[in-house]
């Protein structure tokens, strides 16, 4: 992402934002509520128009792609939206098979086999396939949405607040699932989150958004050492201390960080 500018009317949300996400990493993206975290994800996906700037994915400038080239590239990423965003009138099976029907020309039998495999991959039992979203718990909805995001075997996974609304145990289990899938499948993960535990346990690097730009990027030590007012308040505030951040908790060069520190 280079010099991304996104505005809604007279309100400019992203003001020349630039950021690189490396292959095979889990990048955590943090910022104040309403600061533009989800807007950036939707801009990359083409759901929100940008006023200027460029986005390159797999070395391709998204602005220069034809319709068919864009569709081909979209098969290489998967998206988990906030709150899961399942189609409420479709069953779990139909939700997971939706991208298959959109992009692939395969038999119903093969789609059913893939659906079972994806459901098991995210830690659910096959009998959930015939349920409707209204019959699922919040944690199950997130896992079904993740199975849908993985339906086309993507190389990049976009996660928008994946642990919001989950209890601490459920959030921790979801973090472990993301880390396991990343290591097993070799995914690149771009995760918008405000969850300090997620940032510590699964992210290789973190990018902090403030004033419409990325003001700090790097491992947890970089965030802790940042002098930017918002970043410092976020990573040294009361919630950060309660979550165990800071030198007293052993987080830093001596304590390790991210998935390496967790292991």
N, C-alpha and C positions, 0 to 999 in steps of 0.2 A: 504494500500500500504506500503510495507516494502523494503527499500534499492533498489529501482528501478533504473536500469542503462539501458539507451537507447542510442545507437550511430548509426550514419550514416557514414560509412567508418571510417575515423580517427577522426571525430568530435563527441565528446560525448556531448549529449544534457541534459540528466538527469543523475545526478551523485550521486546515492545513495539516492534518494528521498523517504521520508516516510510521510504518511498522513493518518488520520482517518476521515471518514465522518460519522456523527451520523444519526441514523434513524430519519426521520421526519424533518430534518433541510434543509435550503437552504444555501449551502456552495458556496461562491464566490471564484474563483481562479484567481489570478492576477499575472502578470509578464510582463517583457519587451517583445516587439515584437520579435518573433523569439527565445524566451527563452525556449520554450518547453511546453507551456500551452496546446495547441491542441494535441501535441505529447503524453502527459500523458493520455488525454481522449482516443485517438486512441489506446494507449497501453492497457488500461483497457478493451477496446472493442475487443481487439485481432486483430486490423487492422495494428498495428505496432509491430514487435517482440522486446522483451526486451532481453538484454544480461544476466541480472541477476536480482534477487529480486522476490518478491511474491506479488500477488494481491488476496485478499480474498473478495468475495461478498456473502452476506447472510451466512457467516461462511464457505464458500467453497473455497478452493484453486483452482483457475481457471486452473492451470497447471495440476491438477490431475483429471480433468473431462473427461469422454468419450465424443464422438461426440453427442450422444443422450442426455447426461446430460447437455452438453454445450447448445444445442438447447433449452432445457427446461428452463435453467436459462436465456437465452437471451430473452425469452418471458416476463421476469419480469423487463426488462428495456426498455426505449424508448430513442431515440436520435434525437436531432435537430442539424444538422450540420451547419457550416458557410454558410451564404447566402441561407439557406433553402435546397439546393441540391435536388430539385424536379426533377423527370425524365421529361425532356422537351417534350418527345414524348407521354407522358401519360396525360390523363385528371386529374383534381383534384380528381374525384371519384377513378380513377385507382391508383393514387399515394397513397391515404389513404388506399385503400384496398390491396395494395401490401403486407404489412406484414401479413394481414389476410390470403391471399392466400398462403403465404410462410409457416405459422405455424399452421393455423387452418383448420379444415374440416367442414365448415358450408355452408349453402345455399347462393345463390346470394341475395335472398330477405333479409336475416338476415344481410349480409354484407352491403347492401344498407341502412338498418335501422341504423346500427352502424355508418355508414359514416355520415348520417344526424345528428345524435346525437353528433358526434365529431366536425363537422363543427359548430354547434350551440354552443358547449361548448367553442370554441375559439373565439366566437363573430362574426362569419360570417353568412350570409344568405344562405339558402339551394340552391338558384339558382346559386351559385358559383360552384357547384359540376360538372357541365358539361363544365366548362371553361378549357382552356389549360393554363399552367404556363405563356406563353407569353402574356396572356391577363390580368394578375394580376399585381397589384402594388407591390412594395417591401414589404410593411407591410402585404399585403394579402398573399404573398408567405411565409413569416415567420409564419403566423397563420395556413396556410394549412400544412406546414411542422410540426408545433406543433401538429396539429390534427393527422397527420400520426404517430408522436412519441407516441401519446396517444392511438393509435388504439387497442392495446392489453391490455389496462388497466394496465400499468406498475406500479411498486412500486418505481423504481428509474428513474429519468429523467435527462439525460445528455444534457446540453445546451451549444453549442459552439458559443460564441459571438452573443447571441440572438438579441441584439439591434443594432448591427453594421449596418450602412447604413440607419437607420431610422432617421427621423427628431425628435427633442426633444419631441414633443407632441406624436408622434407614439411610441417612446421609452418608455415614461412614461406610456402610456396605456398598452404596452406589459409587463412592470414591474408589473403593477397592476393585469394583467391577470395571470401572473406566481404566484404571491402571493395568489390570490384567488383560483387558481387550487390546489396549495399546501395545503392550509387550508381545502378546500372542499374534496380533494381526499386523503389527508394524505401522499403526495408524499415526497420522499427524492430527493432533487435537487442538482446536481453538476453543477455549472454554471461558465464556463470560460468567463471572461469579462474584458474589460478595462474601462467600463462605471462607473465613480465615483458615479453617481446618483443611478444606480442599486445597487451598493455596499452598499449605505447608506439606500435605501428605502426597499429593499427586503431581504437582506442577514442576516442570523442569525450569521454566522461566516465567516471570510475571511482567506484564506491562500495565502501567498505571495511567489512567486517563484523567486529565484535569484541564479545565479551561479550553476544552475542545482539541487538545493535543496529547500525545504520549509524553509524559514528563519524566518517566523513569522506566527502565526495562532491564531485566536481569534476574538472577536467582534471589532468594529471600534475603540474603545478606545485602544486596543492592537496595532493596526496599527499606530495610532497617537503617541503612546508612544515609538514605536520601534526606536532603535538607528542604525539599519542597514541602510547603506547609500542609497541603492535603495528604500527601503520602505519609508524612511523619505522623499526622493525627490518626490516620487510618491504621498504621502498623504499630503505633505506640499508645493508642487510646485504651480506654477501660476494657472494651471487648477484646482487643488484641492481648492485653495482659491476662484476661480471664481465659483466653484460648491458649495461653502458654507461650506467646511470642516474646522475644527480647532476650538479651544476654543471660538474664537470670534463669531462663528456661533451657539454656544450652543451645539455643538456635543461633547459628552463626558459623564461622569457620570451624570452630571446635565441635559444634553439635551436629553439623550436617544439615541438609535441607532437602526438600522435595522428596522424590521417591528413593533416592540414594540414602538420605538421612533416615527415612521411615524404615528402610530395610536394615 
